[in-house]
Amino acid sequence: MVLAGTCTISGTAHASSTIAPITASGFKLTLDSSSTSDISAGEAANGSLNPVSLSSVPAGSFSSGKDGLCYPTPFNPGVSADGYCWGNTADDSGSAGWYPQGFSVPHSAAADGAWGGRRWEVVSWHNGDNSVAKLRFVDRASATPRYVDVLLATLAQDGTVTPLPIHADSVVWYDNNLLIGTGGLVQVFRLGDLMHSSVGLAGTGFTYVLPRAYLYRTVATATSACVPETGNTPCLTSLSFDRANGALLSSEFRPDNANGRIIRWSFDLSSGLPRTGTSALGAWTTPVWKMQGVVNVNAPSTSARPAPAASTTDTGRARACTRARLAVPRVS
C-alpha cells in the first residue's frame, strides 16, 4: 500500500480508488552541481565554523519537547494517533512564523529508525516567505523528545554562509545523507558536514549549519519551474524511502485537481544518492487531491482513506506536516 500523506494513521477505508500506471521512461534526475570542494574550502576559510557530530552536540543545545499529542485528537472514531509536541510555545501555537513540512526517521540498507545507535527523527521547516529553511533533529531515545535546529545553507569557498531560500517540502534521512525534495530539485546534505559557529550565524539566530553538498534536478536548469501532471519535469512535492524496492518515491501536490504523479526513482544504496542517467523505475497517476506525501508500506489494499485535517500545532509521528492525509493502493 502507498500512504499518500506524510502522517500514517489507521482506520477503516471510506472510499475505493485506483492509481494508474504511466510511462516512466521520460523521468530522469540530473546532477546539477556538487559543492563538496566548496564546503572543504569554506570551512578552512571561516575560523568560526567547527565540525561537530550530531551525536556529540552538547545537551545544552537541545530544547525539550513534550510527549503525547498537544492538541485534542481530531480523528474519526477508531482512528488512533501518536506523537509529541514542541516545548516552544510559539511552535506549539503555530505563531512562530515557521512551518513544518517533511518528516523522516533514519534509514539504512538494513534497518529503520536509528542513527549512531540512537533513535532519531527529523522534520524539515520553512519560514513564512521561504527565505530560510531548517532541519529539526529530534532525539527520541527517551519518552520526552529533545531537539536541535540546524540551518540549511550554502557555504562558499571564502567561508560565507548563505541561507537556502527553499520550501523544504520533504526530507529523507538515509545513512549520513539528508535528501530534501522541493519543486523540481533534490537537495542533498551530509551529516559529516554539520558545523557549529562559535559566533553564531549572523542574522539567522542559528548556531548550527548544514551546507548543501549536491543538487539534483528534474528540470532543465536549477532555476526552471517544474510542471505537475504533464510533461517530463515533475514536481517533487514529497520524497520518501521505498525500502521494498531500494528506491525513492516522490509525489506531486495538486491544489485543485487529481492526477498528481507518483514516481519511483532509482537510488544507490551504497552512496545514499539518487542514480542519474537512468529512467525512473515506475510512475503512476493518482485520484488523490492535494496529495502531500507517499509511502510504500508494501501491503495490499484497494481503498482510499481520507483523514480529517489535524491542527497545525500537533507534530511528531502523527503530525509532522500540515494539510491532507490519504491512503491509496500500493504501486509495487
Solvent accessible surface area in square Angstrom, and as a share of the most:
residue,aa,sasa,rsa
1,M,43,0.19
2,V,0,0.00
3,L,12,0.06
4,A,2,0.01
5,G,2,0.02
6,T,33,0.19
7,C,5,0.03
8,T,83,0.48
9,I,34,0.17
10,S,62,0.40
11,G,42,0.41
12,T,106,0.62
13,A,41,0.32
14,H,112,0.50
15,A,55,0.43
16,S,97,0.63
17,S,20,0.13
18,T,107,0.62
19,I,23,0.12
20,A,51,0.40
21,P,105,0.66
22,I,60,0.30
23,T,107,0.62
24,A,14,0.11
25,S,68,0.44
26,G,32,0.30
27,F,7,0.03
28,K,98,0.42
29,L,4,0.02
30,T,57,0.33
31,L,80,0.40
32,D,52,0.27
33,S,41,0.27
34,S,59,0.38
35,S,24,0.15
36,T,36,0.21
37,S,76,0.49
38,D,42,0.22
39,I,4,0.02
40,S,74,0.48
41,A,38,0.30
42,G,0,0.00
43,E,53,0.24
44,A,89,0.69
45,A,60,0.46
46,N,35,0.18
47,G,77,0.74
48,S,23,0.15
49,L,7,0.04
50,N,70,0.36
51,P,87,0.55
52,V,31,0.18
53,S,50,0.32
54,L,3,0.02
55,S,68,0.44
56,S,70,0.45
57,V,9,0.05
58,P,79,0.50
59,A,77,0.60
60,G,80,0.77
61,S,42,0.27
62,F,25,0.10
63,S,55,0.35
64,S,76,0.49
65,G,5,0.05
66,K,99,0.42
67,D,81,0.42
68,G,30,0.29
69,L,45,0.22
70,C,46,0.28
71,Y,100,0.38
72,P,106,0.66
73,T,78,0.45
74,P,46,0.29
75,F,34,0.14
76,N,56,0.29
77,P,136,0.85
78,G,77,0.74
79,V,19,0.11
80,S,77,0.49
81,A,36,0.28
82,D,77,0.40
83,G,0,0.00
84,Y,0,0.00
85,C,4,0.02
86,W,3,0.01
87,G,41,0.40
88,N,65,0.34
89,T,113,0.66
90,A,37,0.29
91,D,13,0.06
92,D,19,0.10
93,S,66,0.42
94,G,38,0.37
95,S,86,0.55
96,A,38,0.30
97,G,35,0.33
98,W,51,0.18
99,Y,97,0.37
100,P,12,0.07
101,Q,13,0.06
102,G,0,0.00
103,F,46,0.19
104,S,7,0.05
105,V,42,0.24
106,P,2,0.01
107,H,29,0.13
108,S,35,0.23
109,A,65,0.50
110,A,94,0.73
111,A,61,0.48
112,D,72,0.37
113,G,17,0.17
114,A,64,0.49
115,W,44,0.16
116,G,62,0.59
117,G,78,0.75
118,R,93,0.34
119,R,105,0.38
120,W,3,0.01
121,E,2,0.01
122,V,0,0.00
123,V,0,0.00
124,S,0,0.00
125,W,5,0.02
126,H,13,0.06
127,N,27,0.14
128,G,54,0.52
129,D,106,0.55
130,N,55,0.28
131,S,48,0.31
132,V,26,0.15
133,A,0,0.00
134,K,8,0.03
135,L,0,0.00
136,R,6,0.02
137,F,0,0.00
138,V,0,0.00
139,D,3,0.02
140,R,11,0.04
141,A,56,0.43
142,S,70,0.45
143,A,76,0.59
144,T,71,0.41
145,P,0,0.00
146,R,71,0.26
147,Y,8,0.03
148,V,7,0.04
149,D,37,0.19
150,V,1,0.01
151,L,0,0.00
152,L,0,0.00
153,A,0,0.00
154,T,43,0.25
155,L,10,0.05
156,A,44,0.34
157,Q,108,0.48
158,D,101,0.53
159,G,5,0.04
160,T,71,0.41
161,V,33,0.19
162,T,71,0.41
163,P,36,0.23
164,L,10,0.05
165,P,91,0.57
166,I,18,0.09
167,H,52,0.23
168,A,0,0.00
169,D,24,0.13
170,S,3,0.02
171,V,2,0.01
172,V,2,0.01
173,W,0,0.00
174,Y,0,0.00
175,D,59,0.31
176,N,80,0.41
177,N,13,0.07
178,L,0,0.00
179,L,0,0.00
180,I,0,0.00
181,G,0,0.00
182,T,15,0.09
183,G,30,0.29
184,G,5,0.05
185,L,27,0.13
186,V,1,0.00
187,Q,2,0.01
188,V,0,0.00
189,F,0,0.00
190,R,67,0.25
191,L,7,0.03
192,G,68,0.65
193,D,15,0.08
194,L,1,0.00
195,M,1,0.00
196,H,58,0.26
197,S,2,0.01
198,S,73,0.47
199,V,123,0.70
200,G,21,0.21
201,L,17,0.09
202,A,101,0.79
203,G,91,0.87
204,T,35,0.20
205,G,83,0.79
206,F,20,0.08
207,T,58,0.34
208,Y,8,0.03
209,V,3,0.02
210,L,0,0.00
211,P,1,0.00
212,R,40,0.15
213,A,0,0.00
214,Y,41,0.15
215,L,9,0.04
216,Y,9,0.03
217,R,47,0.17
218,T,11,0.07
219,V,6,0.03
220,A,76,0.59
221,T,70,0.40
222,A,31,0.24
223,T,131,0.76
224,S,42,0.27
225,A,87,0.68
226,C,28,0.16
227,V,71,0.41
228,P,45,0.28
229,E,52,0.23
230,T,82,0.48
231,G,51,0.49
232,N,89,0.46
233,T,40,0.23
234,P,0,0.00
235,C,17,0.10
236,L,1,0.00
237,T,23,0.13
238,S,3,0.02
239,L,12,0.06
240,S,15,0.10
241,F,16,0.07
242,D,0,0.00
243,R,85,0.31
244,A,57,0.44
245,N,60,0.31
246,G,16,0.15
247,A,0,0.00
248,L,0,0.00
249,L,0,0.00
250,S,1,0.01
251,S,0,0.00
252,E,2,0.01
253,F,58,0.24
254,R,36,0.13
255,P,72,0.45
256,D,100,0.52
257,N,50,0.25
258,A,14,0.11
259,N,61,0.31
260,G,1,0.01
261,R,5,0.02
262,I,0,0.00
263,I,1,0.00
264,R,18,0.06
265,W,5,0.02
266,S,14,0.09
267,F,6,0.03
268,D,33,0.17
269,L,66,0.33
270,S,107,0.69
271,S,55,0.35
272,G,2,0.02
273,L,31,0.16
274,P,8,0.05
275,R,116,0.42
276,T,63,0.37
277,G,74,0.71
278,T,52,0.30
279,S,36,0.23
280,A,10,0.07
281,L,100,0.50
282,G,10,0.10
283,A,2,0.02
284,W,29,0.10
285,T,30,0.17
286,T,3,0.02
287,P,54,0.34
288,V,9,0.05
289,W,140,0.49
290,K,96,0.41
291,M,2,0.01
292,Q,21,0.09
293,G,1,0.01
294,V,2,0.01
295,V,46,0.26
296,N,13,0.06
297,V,65,0.37
298,N,82,0.42
299,A,40,0.31
300,P,106,0.67
301,S,29,0.19
302,T,108,0.63
303,S,29,0.19
304,A,12,0.10
305,R,14,0.05
306,P,61,0.38
307,A,14,0.11
308,P,42,0.27
309,A,75,0.58
310,A,14,0.11
311,S,22,0.14
312,T,81,0.47
313,T,21,0.12
314,D,3,0.02
315,T,2,0.01
316,G,0,0.00
317,R,73,0.27
318,A,5,0.04
319,R,2,0.01
320,A,1,0.01
321,C,3,0.02
322,T,18,0.10
323,R,113,0.41
324,A,31,0.24
325,R,6,0.02
326,L,32,0.16
327,A,12,0.10
328,V,0,0.00
329,P,14,0.09
330,R,103,0.37
331,V,11,0.06
332,S,69,0.45
